[in-house]
Amino acid sequence: SRAAINLQLNNMTNTRTVQSDEMTLNLDGIYATDAEILGGTLANNYTAMVIDAGDTNYGYNRWSTQFPPWSARLGLKFSF
């Protein structure tokens, strides 16, 4: 017979570090003509065009994921 004990601790220091930010400015997309795309107007004025269209993402430039709270798991194993 054998016995084993296992302890797993996750995020023991309860770190709340942000892992990623939301970088999508618009929700659906915006209308741009071929001339605006090819002429560089879209690239230069993208932010203003999205804001003017009223389609901004509320969560833009805010954190989207962070480390989960601390947790622990205790395991016991018996072998006969």
C-alpha angles and dihedrals in degrees: 000000000000134000129200132188122204127190123186121186120191122196091350093178091051091236113188096195115158112244099189142004128221105252101173107109100186130043105212110004136264134254116252129168123232089252091055091049097045095038094054095244091120093050093047098042102030097121094047092047092052092048091047090051089055092230102119122146110242091212095052113138092005126112116276102181135020137170114291120244120275120284138175136204126196120198132189123192126189122189123192 
